[in-house]
Amino acid sequence: MGHRRHEEAPLWKEAYQFTLRIYRLTRIFPALERQQLARQLRNAAGAILMNIAEALDRTSEVDKDQFVSMAYASASESEYLLSLVQQMGYAKTLRLRAMAESLCSQLANAGRELRLERR
């Protein structure tokens, strides 16, 4: 995670594409859900993106790890919310859930690497 400009980092790019897809998906939600579930899902996806950017722009390994952990939590939240979207019958979310799972895996690896670097 040694990128200074977060827009160049592959993980940030993947999170950006995920966020765009979430925004497109939530446009088709029923009106009530656009105010509730869609907002939660958009916030979670956006938080992944922002926390990755924060982690990449920090110099302290402890700070980086904190932001990676927050991004991981938001990716997990997104994955759960996407399951709910599918269970409610609003959309098929298999591909988006796979993206969220991939982000979780990459963020978990990034967190492990940061903790190993501190040893």
C-alpha positions as CSV (number, residue, x, y, z in Angstrom):
1,M,0.0,0.0,0.0
2,G,2.8,2.4,-0.8
3,H,0.9,4.6,-3.2
4,R,0.9,8.3,-2.4
5,R,-1.9,9.2,-4.8
6,H,-4.8,7.0,-3.8
7,E,-6.4,7.2,-7.2
8,E,-3.5,5.2,-8.6
9,A,-3.9,2.3,-6.2
10,P,-5.6,-0.8,-7.6
11,L,-7.6,-1.4,-4.3
12,W,-8.9,2.2,-4.4
13,K,-9.9,1.8,-8.1
14,E,-11.8,-1.4,-7.3
15,A,-13.6,0.3,-4.4
16,Y,-14.4,3.2,-6.7
17,Q,-16.0,0.9,-9.3
18,F,-17.9,-0.9,-6.5
19,T,-19.3,2.5,-5.3
20,L,-20.4,3.5,-8.7
21,R,-22.2,0.2,-9.2
22,I,-23.9,0.6,-5.8
23,Y,-25.2,4.1,-6.8
24,R,-26.5,2.7,-10.1
25,L,-28.2,-0.3,-8.3
26,T,-29.9,1.9,-5.7
27,R,-31.6,4.1,-8.3
28,I,-34.0,1.2,-9.0
29,F,-35.1,0.7,-5.4
30,P,-38.7,1.5,-4.4
31,A,-39.1,5.1,-3.1
32,L,-39.2,4.2,0.6
33,E,-36.0,2.1,0.3
34,R,-34.2,4.9,-1.5
35,Q,-34.6,6.9,1.7
36,Q,-33.4,4.1,4.0
37,L,-31.7,1.0,2.6
38,A,-30.2,2.8,-0.4
39,R,-28.8,5.5,1.8
40,Q,-27.2,2.9,4.2
41,L,-25.7,1.0,1.2
42,R,-24.4,4.2,-0.5
43,N,-22.9,5.3,2.8
44,A,-21.2,2.0,3.4
45,A,-19.8,1.9,-0.1
46,G,-18.6,5.5,0.1
47,A,-16.9,4.8,3.4
48,I,-14.9,2.0,1.9
49,L,-13.6,4.4,-0.7
50,M,-12.9,7.2,1.7
51,N,-11.1,5.0,4.3
52,I,-8.9,3.4,1.7
53,A,-7.9,6.9,0.5
54,E,-7.2,8.0,4.0
55,A,-5.1,4.9,4.7
56,L,-3.1,5.4,1.5
57,D,-2.4,9.1,2.3
58,R,-1.2,8.4,5.9
59,T,2.4,8.1,6.9
60,S,1.9,6.4,10.2
61,E,1.5,2.6,10.0
62,V,-0.9,2.7,13.0
63,D,-3.1,5.3,11.3
64,K,-3.0,3.3,8.0
65,D,-4.1,0.2,9.9
66,Q,-7.0,2.0,11.6
67,F,-8.4,3.3,8.3
68,V,-7.9,-0.1,6.6
69,S,-9.9,-1.7,9.5
70,M,-12.7,0.9,9.0
71,A,-12.8,0.2,5.3
72,Y,-13.0,-3.5,6.0
73,A,-15.9,-3.0,8.4
74,S,-17.7,-0.9,5.7
75,A,-17.1,-3.6,3.1
76,S,-18.6,-6.2,5.4
77,E,-21.6,-4.0,6.0
78,S,-22.0,-3.6,2.3
79,E,-21.9,-7.3,1.8
80,Y,-24.6,-7.8,4.4
81,L,-26.8,-5.1,3.0
82,L,-26.5,-6.5,-0.5
83,S,-27.7,-9.9,0.8
84,L,-30.7,-8.0,2.3
85,V,-31.4,-6.3,-1.0
86,Q,-31.5,-9.7,-2.8
87,Q,-33.7,-11.3,-0.1
88,M,-36.1,-8.4,-0.3
89,G,-36.4,-9.1,-4.1
90,Y,-35.2,-5.6,-5.2
91,A,-32.3,-6.9,-7.3
92,K,-29.9,-9.8,-7.9
93,T,-26.7,-8.8,-6.2
94,L,-24.4,-11.9,-6.6
95,R,-21.7,-9.9,-8.6
96,L,-21.8,-7.0,-6.2
97,R,-21.6,-9.3,-3.2
98,A,-18.6,-11.0,-4.8
99,M,-17.0,-7.5,-5.3
100,A,-17.6,-6.7,-1.6
101,E,-16.1,-10.1,-0.6
102,S,-13.1,-9.4,-2.7
103,L,-12.6,-6.0,-1.1
104,C,-12.9,-7.6,2.4
105,S,-10.3,-10.1,1.5
106,Q,-7.9,-7.5,0.1
107,L,-8.4,-5.2,3.0
108,A,-7.8,-8.1,5.5
109,N,-4.5,-8.8,3.7
110,A,-3.5,-5.2,3.7
111,G,-4.2,-5.0,7.4
112,R,-2.1,-8.1,8.0
113,E,0.8,-6.6,6.0
114,L,0.7,-3.4,7.9
115,R,0.8,-5.3,11.2
116,L,3.7,-7.4,10.0
117,E,5.6,-4.2,8.9
118,R,5.3,-2.8,12.5
119,R,7.0,-5.9,14.0
